[in-house]
Amino acid sequence: MSDSMILARIKRSGKTFELSIDPNKAVEFVEGNASLAEALHSDEIFIDAKRGQLASTAELEEVFKTTNKSQIAEIILRHGEIQSTSNQRASEREQKHKQLIYKIHSLAVDPKTSLPHPTTRIEAALQEAKIHLKDNQSIDDQFDEIISKLRPIIPIKIEVKILQILVQGQYVGALNNYLRSQKFIKEEWTNDGSWKVTIEVPAGLVPGTIDTLNSKTRGSCQVTFKE
């Protein structure tokens, strides 16, 4: 077996079981967009694929309660770990970096102006602070630490706004799904059939949110900032 093979693996009952896979097709299989045959380079189940050590029938029966290799392969792909190629990892890191920049732009503002920092300024500050996301942690888990490292470089404050939105009855259908996809706080109905909704919005997303509300209601909804 090649040292460069890409594997899917699962640990059960103190043992590791491995498959040789096409990583792109394996992910597509889990998402329902590829067949199992496309995802596998081989239907063999290994204890140590790089040494070519196969799992025994007895081991498969003991751990998976079956010796059907297709069924076991599906279990490994759906519930185990799928390795990435170096290109995939680089692409994933780049995408994660872009998500971080967007999150900072959306949630943080310059306390002097109460406006979000431009993404180019955030990118430059991340480079100056030599911030690199950790692969084994989510953006949320690292976010507070990253913000603390950025503060000596750019003035930054995490801020949310509470918006109270009054929607005329004729536009409730157009805004229902959009408003409920936000951080919904409460709703009430007025005597004239209007819908009064209170939502929490990251400060950086407020201008875009108001633009969307106006677009969907032809500028007729009323937006009030609440303390």
N, C-alpha and C positions, 0 to 999 in steps of 0.2 A: 504494500500500500504506500502511496506517495505521502511525503511529509506535508505537502501542500493541500491535501484533501480537506474539504469542509465537512464538518460533522454536525449532526444533531444528537443530543445525548440526554439521558434521564438517569437519575439516581434513585434506586428503590431497593429496600431490604439490604442496605449496605453495599450494593453493587452498582456499577455503572454500565449502562447499555447504550451502544452507539450505532448510528447509521451514517453511511456516506451519502451526501446529498448535493443537489444543486440548490444553493441557498436562496436564490431568487424564486425558483419554482416552489421551494419548500414554504416560503412565506406566502406565495400565491395560493398554495394548496390549503394552508390554514385559513386564508381569507375566502376560500371557496372558488378560486379562479384558475386552478390547475389540478391535474389528476395526480394521484399518488405515484403512478409510474413516472410521470414527468419530474416529480420531486426527488426521486431516488436514483442514485447511480448504481445501487445494488440493493437487492432485497435481503441481504444477509444482515443478521443482528450480531454485533460484536461486543465483546467485553473490553477489548483494546484494539480499535480499528487500525492504528498505526503499526501494530505488531502483527496484524492479521489474526488475532485471537478471537475466535467465534464463541458466542454464547452457546452453551449446551442446551439440548432439548429439555433436560431436567431443570435447568436454571430458568428457562423461559416459562415452563409450566408452573414452577414454584412461585415466581414473581408475578407473572401476568395472567396466570390461570388459563393459558392457551399457548399453543405452539404455532398458531397461524401468523406467519410473518407479516402479512399485510395489516392485520389487526394490531399487532405490536408496533409496527412502523407508524401507524396512525396515532397510537397512544404517545409514542415518543415525540412526534412532530407537534401534536396538539398540547402536550403537557410538559414537554421537556424544554431544553435550551437549544436554539438554532444559532450556530456560529455565523459570523459575518465574514466576508472577504475584506481585504484591506481597503479596496475601493468603496465598498459599502460603508465601512466604518468611517472613512473620510467624509463621505456624503452625509452620513448621519450626524457627524460632528458639525458639519457646516450648517445643516438644517437646524440643529439644536442651538447653534450660535445665533442664527437669524431669529429663532423663537425667543431667545433671551433678550435680544435687542428690542424686539416688538413688545415684549412684556414690560421692559423698563420704560419704553416710550409710552405705553398704555397706562401704567400705574403710577409713574413718577412725574413730578413737575419741578421746575425751577422755583424755589420758594420766593424769589424776588418778583417773579412775574406771574406765578401760578399757571404757567404754560408748560406743556411738555417739551423736553429737550429734543432737537432734531436727531434723527437716527444717525446721521453722520457724526454728530458730537458724541453720542453714546458710544459709537464704534471706536472713535479716537480715544475716548476715556478708558474703554476696556483694554485697548492696546497699551496705553500708557501705564495702566495699573497691572499689566501683565496677567490679566485674568484669563484662565483657561478652565472651561467646564470639565467637571469630573465625569467620566463615562459611566461610572457605577452609581451615580446619584441623579435624581430628577432635578430639573431647573428649580422647582419649588423648594426642594431641600437645600439648595445652594443660594437661593435668592437673597436672603438677609445678609449673608456673609459677603456676597458680591456688592450689594448696596453699600455696606460699611466700607469696603475698599474703594468705592467710587467717590465717596463723600469728600475726601481730601482733594480730589481732582476737579469735580464739578459740583455746584450746589444742587442738592437733590433731596426731594421729600416725597414720600409715598402718600398719596392723597386720593380719597374717593369723594364723590359728590352724591347727595341724595336729591333725586329729581321727582317732583310731583307733576304728573302729566294728566291734563284734562282732555279727553278725546270725545268728540261729538259722536253720537250714536251711529251715524252712517259710516264711520271709519273704524268702528270697533273690530270688524272682521279683518280689515287690512292690517291692523296692528296687533291683533291678539297673539299670534305665534311669536312675533318679534319681541314684544314686551315680556312675554312669559319666558323667553330664552335668556333674559337678563337676570340679574340678582333681584328677584321679585320680593318686595317687602309687604305690601298690602294693596287692596283694591276696594273700591266702593262705587255705588251707583248713585247718581244725583236724581232729583225729581224729574228733570227734563230728559232723562235717558242717557245722559253723558256718563262716560266711564272715567273715574279718577283712579289713577294707578301711581304707586310710589315704588321707585326702583333705586338701587345703588349702582353707580357707574364709576369705573376708574376715571380719575380726572382727565387723563389724556384722551379718553374716548368720548368725552362729553360733546365736543364740537361735531364729531361724526354722528353721534347718536341723535343730536338735534337736527342735523341735516336729513337723516333718514326719516325721522318723525314728520318733518315738514314735507318731505317728498311724498310720503305715503298719505298725507292728509291735505295736500295742496296748501300747506302753511296755516291750516286752521286750528291745530292743537295748541294748547297753552302749556308752557313749561315753566315751573317755578322751582327755584333752588331752595331746599329746606336745610335748616341747621341740624 
